[in-house]
Every structure is written in structure tokens, then in C-alpha cells.
Amino acid sequence: MMYGYGEMMGSAGTLGLLTWLVIFIDLILVGVWLWQQIAKK
């Protein structure tokens, strides 16, 4: 029972890490795009 619970927590942790990684990359890309827009003016 505890083993199955541990497996679920492990997969949820990996999914959460991937989600945060995608959000982090998106924020960097948006920041670079905004910086380019400001630099053009």
C-alpha cells in the first residue's frame, strides 16, 4: 500500500517539476521578446 502511494507521489513530483520547467522557459522567452521590443524603440 505504501509502495503504491510512494510511486504516485514520485510521478506527481516529476510532473510538477516538468510543469515548472516549462513555465520558467516561457517566462525567459517572454522576457527576451519584451527586451527586444523595448530595444527596437
N, C-alpha and C positions, 0 to 999 in steps of 0.2 A: 504493500500500500504506500509506504513512504517513498519507495523507489520510483513508483509511477508519478507521485507528486513532485519529486525532485526533477524528473525528466520534463514535466510540464513547465516548471519554473525555469529550467535551463533554456528551453526553446523560447519562452516568453522573453527572457533576458537577451537572447541573441536577436530576436525580432525587434525589441526596443532599441538595441544598440544600432542595428541597421537603419531604423527609422530616424534616430538622432543623427546618424552619419549623413543620410540624405538631406535632412533639414539643414545641417551645418554646411554642406556643399552648396545647397540652394542659396543660403544667406551670403556665402562668399561670392557666388556668381552674381547675385543681385547687387552686392556692394561694388563689385568691379564694374558692372554695367552702369550704375549710378555715377561712379567716379569718372568713367569715360564720358558720360553725358555732360557732367559739370566741366570737365577738362576741355571739351569742344567749344564751350561758350566763351 
